[in-house]
């Protein structure tokens, strides 16, 4: 049985190609929302898309965290940028 995305898009927009693409689109959406110049219909669609992108990013980060736990024998170790 094929896997379905954890957060299927509800607005009909395609799933992002990557975490980075999702973040870039999310940042653009936030900027347009903060601009205050969107008509109400577009505002609602943008908010929904932003919610989808946020859920996508959170899912990706959780997946990476799980991979790190596996690599570290089940323990999530604190990150130290200067080992």
C-alpha positions as a printed NumPy array, in Angstrom:
array([[  0.   ,   0.   ,   0.   ],
       [  1.522,   3.391,  -0.968],
       [  2.312,   5.891,   1.74 ],
       [  0.236,   9.039,   1.86 ],
       [  1.709,  12.368,   2.923],
       [  1.358,  13.161,   6.62 ],
       [ -0.271,  16.49 ,   5.795],
       [ -2.018,  16.392,   2.436],
       [ -2.579,  19.823,   0.928],
       [ -6.178,  20.945,   1.396],
       [ -6.019,  23.974,  -0.877],
       [ -5.102,  21.948,  -3.965],
       [ -1.513,  23.228,  -3.946],
       [  1.29 ,  20.793,  -4.586],
       [  3.427,  19.482,  -1.754],
       [  6.754,  21.3  ,  -1.443],
       [  9.778,  19.751,  -3.127],
       [ 11.85 ,  19.988,   0.053],
       [ 12.001,  21.427,   3.552],
       [ 13.959,  24.386,   2.219],
       [ 11.375,  25.056,  -0.504],
       [  8.591,  24.899,   2.081],
       [ 10.402,  27.364,   4.335],
       [ 11.002,  29.747,   1.44 ],
       [  7.333,  29.637,   0.427],
       [  6.25 ,  30.033,   4.046],
       [  8.467,  33.09 ,   4.491],
       [  6.986,  34.648,   1.345],
       [  3.461,  33.945,   2.591],
       [  4.183,  35.497,   5.978],
       [  5.584,  38.601,   4.309],
       [  2.47 ,  38.978,   2.142],
       [  0.178,  38.382,   5.128],
       [  2.044,  40.951,   7.196],
       [  1.781,  43.447,   4.343],
       [ -1.937,  43.745,   5.023],
       [ -2.789,  44.306,   1.355],
       [ -4.409,  40.945,   0.524],
       [ -8.134,  40.692,  -0.15 ],
       [-10.037,  38.55 ,   2.354],
       [-10.401,  35.517,   0.047],
       [ -6.68 ,  35.476,  -0.731],
       [ -5.879,  36.016,   2.936],
       [ -7.781,  32.875,   3.911],
       [ -6.162,  30.777,   1.155],
       [ -2.722,  32.069,   2.13 ],
       [ -3.339,  31.272,   5.789],
       [ -4.446,  27.719,   4.912],
       [ -1.377,  27.19 ,   2.731],
       [  0.838,  28.538,   5.506],
       [ -0.699,  26.044,   7.922],
       [ -0.013,  23.221,   5.463],
       [  3.586,  24.312,   4.993],
       [  4.122,  24.618,   8.734],
       [  2.761,  21.1  ,   9.298],
       [  4.995,  19.793,   6.481],
       [  8.082,  21.403,   8.041],
       [  7.233,  20.092,  11.504],
       [  6.789,  16.582,  10.113],
       [ 10.123,  16.741,   8.299],
       [ 11.903,  17.938,  11.446],
       [ 10.336,  15.129,  13.489],
       [ 11.483,  12.6  ,  10.887],
       [ 15.038,  13.918,  11.062],
       [ 14.93 ,  13.822,  14.859],
       [ 13.876,  10.16 ,  14.707],
       [ 16.739,   9.389,  12.332],
       [ 19.183,  11.063,  14.712],
       [ 17.835,   9.008,  17.615],
       [ 18.426,   5.833,  15.616],
       [ 21.956,   6.917,  14.766],
       [ 22.66 ,   7.74 ,  18.429],
       [ 21.339,   4.401,  19.771],
       [ 17.948,   5.77 ,  20.801],
       [ 19.252,   8.761,  22.73 ],
       [ 18.758,  12.321,  21.568],
       [ 22.015,  13.991,  22.503],
       [ 22.452,  17.75 ,  22.869],
       [ 24.   ,  19.413,  19.869],
       [ 27.393,  20.938,  20.441],
       [ 28.59 ,  23.116,  17.543],
       [ 32.178,  23.093,  18.889],
       [ 33.042,  19.491,  19.724]])
